[in-house]
């Protein structure tokens, strides 16, 4: 498997190409890292604009409260998690991603 920087370059080129064809939000996993590309999406007012994706990163404490919302439920030993979604799934502080953003996620952290 190519190293992470080589894979990131290939996926960046792909994202740049497909963004020219229309809306292109995607999440891709290659068994080592997760790549999340944000573009634009139809907003509640019907307009197409960013954010196409939102991100939320948090530490889940050991024996802490469950995270429930948007059809998911997370409870586990203490761990770092990153969630990416088209719209915020909980009442926590989600960050909107600008059009053209490509995140690399590994082991519950944003690494690039």
Backbone as XML, in Angstrom:
<?xml version="1.0"?>
<chain id="A" units="angstrom">
  <residue number="1" name="UNK">
    <atom name="N" x="0.844" y="-1.167" z="0.000"/>
    <atom name="CA" x="0.000" y="0.000" z="0.000"/>
    <atom name="C" x="0.899" y="1.243" z="0.000"/>
  </residue>
  <residue number="2" name="UNK">
    <atom name="N" x="0.586" y="2.232" z="-0.837"/>
    <atom name="CA" x="1.362" y="3.482" z="-0.815"/>
    <atom name="C" x="1.280" y="4.137" z="0.566"/>
  </residue>
  <residue number="3" name="UNK">
    <atom name="N" x="2.266" y="4.981" z="0.893"/>
    <atom name="CA" x="2.226" y="5.651" z="2.193"/>
    <atom name="C" x="1.090" y="6.676" z="2.214"/>
  </residue>
  <residue number="4" name="UNK">
    <atom name="N" x="0.798" y="7.202" z="3.400"/>
    <atom name="CA" x="-0.352" y="8.087" z="3.582"/>
    <atom name="C" x="-0.273" y="9.329" z="2.706"/>
  </residue>
  <residue number="5" name="UNK">
    <atom name="N" x="0.888" y="9.945" z="2.589"/>
    <atom name="CA" x="0.987" y="11.162" z="1.774"/>
    <atom name="C" x="0.738" y="10.869" z="0.297"/>
  </residue>
  <residue number="6" name="UNK">
    <atom name="N" x="1.165" y="9.706" z="-0.191"/>
    <atom name="CA" x="0.893" y="9.334" z="-1.585"/>
    <atom name="C" x="-0.603" y="9.090" z="-1.795"/>
  </residue>
  <residue number="7" name="UNK">
    <atom name="N" x="-1.235" y="8.399" z="-0.855"/>
    <atom name="CA" x="-2.681" y="8.143" z="-0.967"/>
    <atom name="C" x="-3.461" y="9.450" z="-0.887"/>
  </residue>
  <residue number="8" name="UNK">
    <atom name="N" x="-3.037" y="10.341" z="0.012"/>
    <atom name="CA" x="-3.707" y="11.636" z="0.147"/>
    <atom name="C" x="-3.610" y="12.435" z="-1.156"/>
  </residue>
  <residue number="9" name="UNK">
    <atom name="N" x="-2.473" y="12.395" z="-1.806"/>
    <atom name="CA" x="-2.312" y="13.107" z="-3.083"/>
    <atom name="C" x="-3.264" y="12.554" z="-4.146"/>
  </residue>
  <residue number="10" name="UNK">
    <atom name="N" x="-3.399" y="11.238" z="-4.212"/>
    <atom name="CA" x="-4.299" y="10.617" z="-5.194"/>
    <atom name="C" x="-5.751" y="10.991" z="-4.902"/>
  </residue>
  <residue number="11" name="UNK">
    <atom name="N" x="-6.151" y="10.918" z="-3.642"/>
    <atom name="CA" x="-7.536" y="11.221" z="-3.274"/>
    <atom name="C" x="-7.825" y="12.709" z="-3.448"/>
  </residue>
  <residue number="12" name="UNK">
    <atom name="N" x="-6.851" y="13.571" z="-3.176"/>
    <atom name="CA" x="-7.017" y="15.011" z="-3.403"/>
    <atom name="C" x="-7.256" y="15.291" z="-4.882"/>
  </residue>
  <residue number="13" name="UNK">
    <atom name="N" x="-6.473" y="14.666" z="-5.751"/>
    <atom name="CA" x="-6.672" y="14.841" z="-7.199"/>
    <atom name="C" x="-8.058" y="14.363" z="-7.625"/>
  </residue>
  <residue number="14" name="UNK">
    <atom name="N" x="-8.477" y="13.199" z="-7.105"/>
    <atom name="CA" x="-9.799" y="12.666" z="-7.413"/>
    <atom name="C" x="-10.887" y="13.636" z="-6.956"/>
  </residue>
  <residue number="15" name="UNK">
    <atom name="N" x="-10.780" y="14.138" z="-5.727"/>
    <atom name="CA" x="-11.786" y="15.076" z="-5.200"/>
    <atom name="C" x="-11.850" y="16.339" z="-6.045"/>
  </residue>
  <residue number="16" name="UNK">
    <atom name="N" x="-10.694" y="16.854" z="-6.470"/>
    <atom name="CA" x="-10.676" y="18.048" z="-7.319"/>
    <atom name="C" x="-11.386" y="17.791" z="-8.649"/>
  </residue>
  <residue number="17" name="UNK">
    <atom name="N" x="-11.184" y="16.605" z="-9.212"/>
    <atom name="CA" x="-11.822" y="16.263" z="-10.497"/>
    <atom name="C" x="-13.334" y="16.124" z="-10.361"/>
  </residue>
  <residue number="18" name="UNK">
    <atom name="N" x="-13.790" y="15.367" z="-9.387"/>
    <atom name="CA" x="-15.234" y="15.124" z="-9.309"/>
    <atom name="C" x="-16.000" y="16.343" z="-8.811"/>
  </residue>
  <residue number="19" name="UNK">
    <atom name="N" x="-15.335" y="17.235" z="-8.064"/>
    <atom name="CA" x="-15.992" y="18.466" z="-7.627"/>
    <atom name="C" x="-16.391" y="19.320" z="-8.830"/>
  </residue>
  <residue number="20" name="UNK">
    <atom name="N" x="-15.667" y="19.180" z="-9.935"/>
    <atom name="CA" x="-15.993" y="19.933" z="-11.153"/>
    <atom name="C" x="-17.257" y="19.406" z="-11.824"/>
  </residue>
  <residue number="21" name="UNK">
    <atom name="N" x="-17.668" y="18.175" z="-11.476"/>
    <atom name="CA" x="-18.834" y="17.548" z="-12.095"/>
    <atom name="C" x="-20.132" y="17.820" z="-11.331"/>
  </residue>
  <residue number="22" name="UNK">
    <atom name="N" x="-20.021" y="18.309" z="-10.113"/>
    <atom name="CA" x="-21.202" y="18.571" z="-9.297"/>
    <atom name="C" x="-20.890" y="18.361" z="-7.829"/>
  </residue>
  <residue number="23" name="UNK">
    <atom name="N" x="-21.925" y="18.304" z="-7.025"/>
    <atom name="CA" x="-21.753" y="18.137" z="-5.588"/>
    <atom name="C" x="-20.989" y="16.848" z="-5.305"/>
  </residue>
  <residue number="24" name="UNK">
    <atom name="N" x="-20.016" y="16.908" z="-4.396"/>
    <atom name="CA" x="-19.176" y="15.724" z="-4.182"/>
    <atom name="C" x="-18.713" y="15.609" z="-2.730"/>
  </residue>
  <residue number="25" name="UNK">
    <atom name="N" x="-19.611" y="15.227" z="-1.877"/>
    <atom name="CA" x="-19.260" y="14.893" z="-0.501"/>
    <atom name="C" x="-19.051" y="13.391" z="-0.454"/>
  </residue>
  <residue number="26" name="UNK">
    <atom name="N" x="-17.931" y="12.950" z="0.118"/>
    <atom name="CA" x="-17.736" y="11.505" z="0.229"/>
    <atom name="C" x="-16.866" y="11.160" z="1.425"/>
  </residue>
  <residue number="27" name="UNK">
    <atom name="N" x="-17.027" y="9.928" z="1.870"/>
    <atom name="CA" x="-16.188" y="9.344" z="2.916"/>
    <atom name="C" x="-15.652" y="8.034" z="2.346"/>
  </residue>
  <residue number="28" name="UNK">
    <atom name="N" x="-14.337" y="7.868" z="2.397"/>
    <atom name="CA" x="-13.670" y="6.703" z="1.825"/>
    <atom name="C" x="-12.717" y="6.129" z="2.862"/>
  </residue>
  <residue number="29" name="UNK">
    <atom name="N" x="-12.698" y="4.820" z="2.996"/>
    <atom name="CA" x="-11.790" y="4.150" z="3.925"/>
    <atom name="C" x="-10.942" y="3.151" z="3.151"/>
  </residue>
  <residue number="30" name="UNK">
    <atom name="N" x="-9.630" y="3.143" z="3.417"/>
    <atom name="CA" x="-8.744" y="2.196" z="2.738"/>
    <atom name="C" x="-8.130" y="1.185" z="3.705"/>
  </residue>
  <residue number="31" name="UNK">
    <atom name="N" x="-8.738" y="0.966" z="4.859"/>
    <atom name="CA" x="-8.311" y="0.031" z="5.890"/>
    <atom name="C" x="-7.213" y="0.588" z="6.785"/>
  </residue>
  <residue number="32" name="UNK">
    <atom name="N" x="-6.633" y="1.720" z="6.447"/>
    <atom name="CA" x="-5.625" y="2.348" z="7.286"/>
    <atom name="C" x="-6.096" y="3.709" z="7.773"/>
  </residue>
  <residue number="33" name="UNK">
    <atom name="N" x="-6.805" y="4.420" z="6.919"/>
    <atom name="CA" x="-7.273" y="5.771" z="7.231"/>
    <atom name="C" x="-8.645" y="5.982" z="6.601"/>
  </residue>
  <residue number="34" name="UNK">
    <atom name="N" x="-9.340" y="6.969" z="7.120"/>
    <atom name="CA" x="-10.621" y="7.388" z="6.555"/>
    <atom name="C" x="-10.419" y="8.773" z="5.979"/>
  </residue>
  <residue number="35" name="UNK">
    <atom name="N" x="-10.907" y="8.986" z="4.779"/>
    <atom name="CA" x="-10.800" y="10.265" z="4.090"/>
    <atom name="C" x="-12.207" y="10.831" z="3.937"/>
  </residue>
  <residue number="36" name="UNK">
    <atom name="N" x="-12.422" y="12.049" z="4.407"/>
    <atom name="CA" x="-13.730" y="12.689" z="4.304"/>
    <atom name="C" x="-13.577" y="13.971" z="3.503"/>
  </residue>
  <residue number="37" name="UNK">
    <atom name="N" x="-14.251" y="14.022" z="2.363"/>
    <atom name="CA" x="-14.188" y="15.192" z="1.486"/>
    <atom name="C" x="-15.503" y="15.958" z="1.551"/>
  </residue>
  <residue number="38" name="UNK">
    <atom name="N" x="-15.417" y="17.223" z="1.894"/>
    <atom name="CA" x="-16.597" y="18.088" z="1.991"/>
    <atom name="C" x="-16.659" y="19.018" z="0.790"/>
  </residue>
  <residue number="39" name="UNK">
    <atom name="N" x="-17.853" y="19.149" z="0.255"/>
    <atom name="CA" x="-18.086" y="20.097" z="-0.832"/>
    <atom name="C" x="-19.292" y="20.944" z="-0.444"/>
  </residue>
  <residue number="40" name="UNK">
    <atom name="N" x="-20.358" y="20.845" z="-1.191"/>
    <atom name="CA" x="-21.588" y="21.595" z="-0.929"/>
    <atom name="C" x="-22.748" y="20.617" z="-0.887"/>
  </residue>
  <residue number="41" name="UNK">
    <atom name="N" x="-23.883" y="21.080" z="-0.383"/>
    <atom name="CA" x="-25.096" y="20.269" z="-0.390"/>
    <atom name="C" x="-26.294" y="21.204" z="-0.401"/>
  </residue>
  <residue number="42" name="UNK">
    <atom name="N" x="-27.459" y="20.629" z="-0.676"/>
    <atom name="CA" x="-28.677" y="21.441" z="-0.638"/>
    <atom name="C" x="-28.982" y="21.776" z="0.815"/>
  </residue>
  <residue number="43" name="UNK">
    <atom name="N" x="-29.077" y="23.066" z="1.102"/>
    <atom name="CA" x="-29.356" y="23.534" z="2.454"/>
    <atom name="C" x="-30.880" y="23.644" z="2.646"/>
  </residue>
  <residue number="44" name="UNK">
    <atom name="N" x="-31.338" y="23.806" z="3.893"/>
    <atom name="CA" x="-32.777" y="23.861" z="4.155"/>
    <atom name="C" x="-33.539" y="24.906" z="3.342"/>
  </residue>
  <residue number="45" name="UNK">
    <atom name="N" x="-32.857" y="25.974" z="2.925"/>
    <atom name="CA" x="-33.527" y="27.000" z="2.114"/>
    <atom name="C" x="-33.559" y="26.650" z="0.622"/>
  </residue>
  <residue number="46" name="UNK">
    <atom name="N" x="-33.035" y="25.455" z="0.273"/>
    <atom name="CA" x="-33.051" y="24.992" z="-1.111"/>
    <atom name="C" x="-31.814" y="25.365" z="-1.908"/>
  </residue>
  <residue number="47" name="UNK">
    <atom name="N" x="-30.956" y="26.213" z="-1.374"/>
    <atom name="CA" x="-29.734" y="26.629" z="-2.063"/>
    <atom name="C" x="-28.640" y="25.574" z="-1.897"/>
  </residue>
  <residue number="48" name="UNK">
    <atom name="N" x="-27.775" y="25.459" z="-2.920"/>
    <atom name="CA" x="-26.626" y="24.555" z="-2.870"/>
    <atom name="C" x="-25.402" y="25.353" z="-2.440"/>
  </residue>
  <residue number="49" name="UNK">
    <atom name="N" x="-24.868" y="25.021" z="-1.250"/>
    <atom name="CA" x="-23.671" y="25.714" z="-0.753"/>
    <atom name="C" x="-23.075" y="24.891" z="0.393"/>
  </residue>
  <residue number="50" name="UNK">
    <atom name="N" x="-21.878" y="25.298" z="0.812"/>
    <atom name="CA" x="-21.244" y="24.673" z="1.972"/>
    <atom name="C" x="-22.030" y="25.080" z="3.223"/>
  </residue>
  <residue number="51" name="UNK">
    <atom name="N" x="-22.001" y="24.278" z="4.264"/>
    <atom name="CA" x="-21.194" y="23.073" z="4.392"/>
    <atom name="C" x="-21.875" y="21.847" z="3.795"/>
  </residue>
  <residue number="52" name="UNK">
    <atom name="N" x="-21.060" y="21.020" z="3.175"/>
    <atom name="CA" x="-21.542" y="19.729" z="2.689"/>
    <atom name="C" x="-21.419" y="18.669" z="3.765"/>
  </residue>
  <residue number="53" name="UNK">
    <atom name="N" x="-20.432" y="18.847" z="4.656"/>
    <atom name="CA" x="-20.223" y="17.927" z="5.774"/>
    <atom name="C" x="-19.896" y="18.723" z="7.034"/>
  </residue>
  <residue number="54" name="UNK">
    <atom name="N" x="-20.189" y="18.098" z="8.160"/>
    <atom name="CA" x="-19.869" y="18.638" z="9.484"/>
    <atom name="C" x="-19.007" y="17.612" z="10.215"/>
  </residue>
  <residue number="55" name="UNK">
    <atom name="N" x="-18.162" y="18.069" z="11.145"/>
    <atom name="CA" x="-17.307" y="17.167" z="11.905"/>
    <atom name="C" x="-17.413" y="17.487" z="13.402"/>
  </residue>
  <residue number="56" name="UNK">
    <atom name="N" x="-17.317" y="16.427" z="14.194"/>
    <atom name="CA" x="-17.304" y="16.583" z="15.659"/>
    <atom name="C" x="-16.298" y="15.583" z="16.211"/>
  </residue>
  <residue number="57" name="UNK">
    <atom name="N" x="-15.384" y="16.069" z="17.045"/>
    <atom name="CA" x="-14.374" y="15.214" z="17.666"/>
    <atom name="C" x="-14.509" y="15.333" z="19.176"/>
  </residue>
  <residue number="58" name="UNK">
    <atom name="N" x="-14.446" y="14.211" z="19.865"/>
    <atom name="CA" x="-14.550" y="14.255" z="21.322"/>
    <atom name="C" x="-13.872" y="13.044" z="21.938"/>
  </residue>
  <residue number="59" name="UNK">
    <atom name="N" x="-13.634" y="13.156" z="23.236"/>
    <atom name="CA" x="-13.164" y="12.031" z="24.028"/>
    <atom name="C" x="-14.363" y="11.450" z="24.756"/>
  </residue>
  <residue number="60" name="UNK">
    <atom name="N" x="-14.573" y="10.169" z="24.597"/>
    <atom name="CA" x="-15.632" y="9.476" z="25.327"/>
    <atom name="C" x="-14.997" y="8.940" z="26.604"/>
  </residue>
  <residue number="61" name="UNK">
    <atom name="N" x="-15.425" y="9.445" z="27.770"/>
    <atom name="CA" x="-14.805" y="8.987" z="29.017"/>
    <atom name="C" x="-15.189" y="7.557" z="29.358"/>
  </residue>
  <residue number="62" name="UNK">
    <atom name="N" x="-14.324" y="6.901" z="30.096"/>
    <atom name="CA" x="-14.607" y="5.542" z="30.561"/>
    <atom name="C" x="-15.861" y="5.592" z="31.420"/>
  </residue>
  <residue number="63" name="UNK">
    <atom name="N" x="-16.796" y="4.710" z="31.118"/>
    <atom name="CA" x="-18.062" y="4.634" z="31.846"/>
    <atom name="C" x="-18.818" y="5.962" z="31.852"/>
  </residue>
  <residue number="64" name="UNK">
    <atom name="N" x="-18.589" y="6.781" z="30.831"/>
    <atom name="CA" x="-19.285" y="8.057" z="30.724"/>
    <atom name="C" x="-20.676" y="7.878" z="30.154"/>
  </residue>
  <residue number="65" name="UNK">
    <atom name="N" x="-21.340" y="8.989" z="29.962"/>
    <atom name="CA" x="-22.700" y="8.905" z="29.424"/>
    <atom name="C" x="-22.686" y="8.414" z="27.978"/>
  </residue>
  <residue number="66" name="UNK">
    <atom name="N" x="-23.778" y="7.815" z="27.593"/>
    <atom name="CA" x="-23.932" y="7.349" z="26.221"/>
    <atom name="C" x="-24.143" y="8.555" z="25.319"/>
  </residue>
  <residue number="67" name="UNK">
    <atom name="N" x="-23.675" y="8.449" z="24.096"/>
    <atom name="CA" x="-23.948" y="9.451" z="23.078"/>
    <atom name="C" x="-25.050" y="8.887" z="22.204"/>
  </residue>
  <residue number="68" name="UNK">
    <atom name="N" x="-26.207" y="9.507" z="22.237"/>
    <atom name="CA" x="-27.351" y="9.046" z="21.463"/>
    <atom name="C" x="-27.867" y="10.188" z="20.607"/>
  </residue>
  <residue number="69" name="UNK">
    <atom name="N" x="-28.152" y="9.894" z="19.365"/>
    <atom name="CA" x="-28.748" y="10.896" z="18.489"/>
    <atom name="C" x="-28.549" y="10.553" z="17.044"/>
  </residue>
  <residue number="70" name="UNK">
    <atom name="N" x="-29.467" y="10.985" z="16.210"/>
    <atom name="CA" x="-29.329" y="10.790" z="14.774"/>
    <atom name="C" x="-29.224" y="9.342" z="14.356"/>
  </residue>
  <residue number="71" name="UNK">
    <atom name="N" x="-29.783" y="8.440" z="15.156"/>
    <atom name="CA" x="-29.750" y="7.029" z="14.786"/>
    <atom name="C" x="-28.521" y="6.283" z="15.247"/>
  </residue>
  <residue number="72" name="UNK">
    <atom name="N" x="-27.668" y="6.944" z="16.072"/>
    <atom name="CA" x="-26.491" y="6.252" z="16.579"/>
    <atom name="C" x="-26.504" y="6.244" z="18.101"/>
  </residue>
  <residue number="73" name="UNK">
    <atom name="N" x="-25.795" y="5.307" z="18.673"/>
    <atom name="CA" x="-25.618" y="5.228" z="20.114"/>
    <atom name="C" x="-24.209" y="4.720" z="20.363"/>
  </residue>
  <residue number="74" name="UNK">
    <atom name="N" x="-23.425" y="5.484" z="21.135"/>
    <atom name="CA" x="-22.036" y="5.124" z="21.384"/>
    <atom name="C" x="-21.809" y="5.076" z="22.887"/>
  </residue>
  <residue number="75" name="UNK">
    <atom name="N" x="-21.302" y="3.960" z="23.363"/>
    <atom name="CA" x="-20.831" y="3.851" z="24.736"/>
    <atom name="C" x="-19.712" y="2.822" z="24.736"/>
  </residue>
  <residue number="76" name="UNK">
    <atom name="N" x="-18.621" y="3.126" z="25.425"/>
    <atom name="CA" x="-17.472" y="2.229" z="25.389"/>
    <atom name="C" x="-16.440" y="2.680" z="26.406"/>
  </residue>
  <residue number="77" name="UNK">
    <atom name="N" x="-15.314" y="1.980" z="26.454"/>
    <atom name="CA" x="-14.208" y="2.465" z="27.285"/>
    <atom name="C" x="-13.736" y="3.821" z="26.751"/>
  </residue>
  <residue number="78" name="UNK">
    <atom name="N" x="-12.946" y="4.520" z="27.525"/>
    <atom name="CA" x="-12.465" y="5.833" z="27.098"/>
    <atom name="C" x="-11.793" y="5.719" z="25.733"/>
  </residue>
  <residue number="79" name="UNK">
    <atom name="N" x="-12.198" y="6.591" z="24.832"/>
    <atom name="CA" x="-11.610" y="6.585" z="23.500"/>
    <atom name="C" x="-11.839" y="7.918" z="22.816"/>
  </residue>
  <residue number="80" name="UNK">
    <atom name="N" x="-11.019" y="8.187" z="21.817"/>
    <atom name="CA" x="-11.179" y="9.363" z="20.971"/>
    <atom name="C" x="-12.052" y="8.969" z="19.796"/>
  </residue>
  <residue number="81" name="UNK">
    <atom name="N" x="-13.014" y="9.836" z="19.447"/>
    <atom name="CA" x="-13.844" y="9.565" z="18.278"/>
    <atom name="C" x="-13.955" y="10.821" z="17.426"/>
  </residue>
  <residue number="82" name="UNK">
    <atom name="N" x="-14.150" y="10.604" z="16.141"/>
    <atom name="CA" x="-14.444" y="11.673" z="15.199"/>
    <atom name="C" x="-15.679" y="11.235" z="14.440"/>
  </residue>
  <residue number="83" name="UNK">
    <atom name="N" x="-16.661" y="12.111" z="14.371"/>
    <atom name="CA" x="-17.876" y="11.824" z="13.609"/>
    <atom name="C" x="-17.968" y="12.833" z="12.471"/>
  </residue>
  <residue number="84" name="UNK">
    <atom name="N" x="-18.332" y="12.344" z="11.301"/>
    <atom name="CA" x="-18.532" y="13.186" z="10.126"/>
    <atom name="C" x="-19.931" y="12.887" z="9.611"/>
  </residue>
  <residue number="85" name="UNK">
    <atom name="N" x="-20.701" y="13.931" z="9.323"/>
    <atom name="CA" x="-22.073" y="13.738" z="8.874"/>
    <atom name="C" x="-22.504" y="14.902" z="7.985"/>
  </residue>
  <residue number="86" name="UNK">
    <atom name="N" x="-23.570" y="14.669" z="7.221"/>
    <atom name="CA" x="-24.113" y="15.717" z="6.357"/>
    <atom name="C" x="-24.703" y="16.868" z="7.151"/>
  </residue>
  <residue number="87" name="UNK">
    <atom name="N" x="-25.267" y="16.553" z="8.303"/>
    <atom name="CA" x="-25.826" y="17.561" z="9.215"/>
    <atom name="C" x="-25.448" y="17.143" z="10.635"/>
  </residue>
  <residue number="88" name="UNK">
    <atom name="N" x="-25.354" y="18.082" z="11.574"/>
    <atom name="CA" x="-25.046" y="17.708" z="12.954"/>
    <atom name="C" x="-26.060" y="16.687" z="13.474"/>
  </residue>
  <residue number="89" name="UNK">
    <atom name="N" x="-25.562" y="15.645" z="14.126"/>
    <atom name="CA" x="-26.426" y="14.555" z="14.584"/>
    <atom name="C" x="-26.789" y="14.673" z="16.056"/>
  </residue>
  <residue number="90" name="UNK">
    <atom name="N" x="-26.119" y="15.548" z="16.784"/>
    <atom name="CA" x="-26.390" y="15.738" z="18.203"/>
    <atom name="C" x="-26.377" y="17.231" z="18.495"/>
  </residue>
  <residue number="91" name="UNK">
    <atom name="N" x="-26.654" y="17.596" z="19.727"/>
    <atom name="CA" x="-26.643" y="18.996" z="20.126"/>
    <atom name="C" x="-25.259" y="19.513" z="20.476"/>
  </residue>
  <residue number="92" name="UNK">
    <atom name="N" x="-24.229" y="18.686" z="20.314"/>
    <atom name="CA" x="-22.856" y="19.100" z="20.609"/>
    <atom name="C" x="-22.362" y="20.099" z="19.574"/>
  </residue>
  <residue number="93" name="UNK">
    <atom name="N" x="-21.170" y="20.603" z="19.801"/>
    <atom name="CA" x="-20.568" y="21.597" z="18.903"/>
    <atom name="C" x="-19.950" y="20.933" z="17.681"/>
  </residue>
  <residue number="94" name="UNK">
    <atom name="N" x="-20.684" y="20.847" z="16.614"/>
    <atom name="CA" x="-20.188" y="20.330" z="15.347"/>
    <atom name="C" x="-19.582" y="21.495" z="14.578"/>
  </residue>
  <residue number="95" name="UNK">
    <atom name="N" x="-18.516" y="21.215" z="13.835"/>
    <atom name="CA" x="-17.858" y="22.240" z="13.033"/>
    <atom name="C" x="-18.184" y="22.035" z="11.550"/>
  </residue>
  <residue number="96" name="UNK">
    <atom name="N" x="-18.659" y="23.081" z="10.868"/>
    <atom name="CA" x="-18.906" y="22.946" z="9.433"/>
    <atom name="C" x="-17.578" y="22.897" z="8.681"/>
  </residue>
  <residue number="97" name="UNK">
    <atom name="N" x="-17.519" y="22.098" z="7.627"/>
    <atom name="CA" x="-16.316" y="22.005" z="6.805"/>
    <atom name="C" x="-16.506" y="22.856" z="5.550"/>
  </residue>
  <residue number="98" name="UNK">
    <atom name="N" x="-15.500" y="23.612" z="5.205"/>
    <atom name="CA" x="-15.546" y="24.445" z="4.009"/>
    <atom name="C" x="-15.496" y="23.575" z="2.755"/>
  </residue>
  <residue number="99" name="UNK">
    <atom name="N" x="-16.075" y="24.066" z="1.683"/>
    <atom name="CA" x="-16.027" y="23.349" z="0.406"/>
    <atom name="C" x="-14.572" y="23.109" z="0.016"/>
  </residue>
  <residue number="100" name="UNK">
    <atom name="N" x="-14.272" y="21.885" z="-0.399"/>
    <atom name="CA" x="-12.926" y="21.521" z="-0.805"/>
    <atom name="C" x="-12.066" y="20.951" z="0.314"/>
  </residue>
  <residue number="101" name="UNK">
    <atom name="N" x="-12.605" y="20.871" z="1.535"/>
    <atom name="CA" x="-11.853" y="20.311" z="2.662"/>
    <atom name="C" x="-11.749" y="18.797" z="2.525"/>
  </residue>
  <residue number="102" name="UNK">
    <atom name="N" x="-10.558" y="18.260" z="2.754"/>
    <atom name="CA" x="-10.340" y="16.816" z="2.783"/>
    <atom name="C" x="-9.673" y="16.474" z="4.110"/>
  </residue>
  <residue number="103" name="UNK">
    <atom name="N" x="-10.405" y="15.782" z="4.984"/>
    <atom name="CA" x="-9.865" y="15.361" z="6.274"/>
    <atom name="C" x="-9.325" y="13.944" z="6.174"/>
  </residue>
  <residue number="104" name="UNK">
    <atom name="N" x="-8.262" y="13.676" z="6.933"/>
    <atom name="CA" x="-7.750" y="12.316" z="7.073"/>
    <atom name="C" x="-7.922" y="11.951" z="8.541"/>
  </residue>
  <residue number="105" name="UNK">
    <atom name="N" x="-8.597" y="10.822" z="8.778"/>
    <atom name="CA" x="-8.892" y="10.377" z="10.137"/>
    <atom name="C" x="-8.201" y="9.041" z="10.405"/>
  </residue>
  <residue number="106" name="UNK">
    <atom name="N" x="-7.548" y="8.952" z="11.569"/>
    <atom name="CA" x="-6.924" y="7.695" z="11.992"/>
    <atom name="C" x="-7.063" y="7.575" z="13.496"/>
  </residue>
  <residue number="107" name="UNK">
    <atom name="N" x="-7.471" y="6.394" z="13.940"/>
    <atom name="CA" x="-7.516" y="6.074" z="15.361"/>
    <atom name="C" x="-8.251" y="7.130" z="16.175"/>
  </residue>
  <residue number="108" name="UNK">
    <atom name="N" x="-9.356" y="7.631" z="15.640"/>
    <atom name="CA" x="-10.184" y="8.587" z="16.371"/>
    <atom name="C" x="-9.682" y="10.005" z="16.382"/>
  </residue>
  <residue number="109" name="UNK">
    <atom name="N" x="-8.750" y="10.335" z="15.484"/>
    <atom name="CA" x="-8.207" y="11.689" z="15.428"/>
    <atom name="C" x="-8.122" y="12.181" z="13.992"/>
  </residue>
  <residue number="110" name="UNK">
    <atom name="N" x="-8.202" y="13.493" z="13.844"/>
    <atom name="CA" x="-7.944" y="14.114" z="12.538"/>
    <atom name="C" x="-6.435" y="14.247" z="12.437"/>
  </residue>
  <residue number="111" name="UNK">
    <atom name="N" x="-5.838" y="13.626" z="11.415"/>
    <atom name="CA" x="-4.376" y="13.663" z="11.274"/>
    <atom name="C" x="-3.912" y="14.580" z="10.152"/>
  </residue>
  <residue number="112" name="UNK">
    <atom name="N" x="-4.825" y="15.020" z="9.311"/>
    <atom name="CA" x="-4.456" y="15.958" z="8.240"/>
    <atom name="C" x="-5.694" y="16.658" z="7.759"/>
  </residue>
</chain>
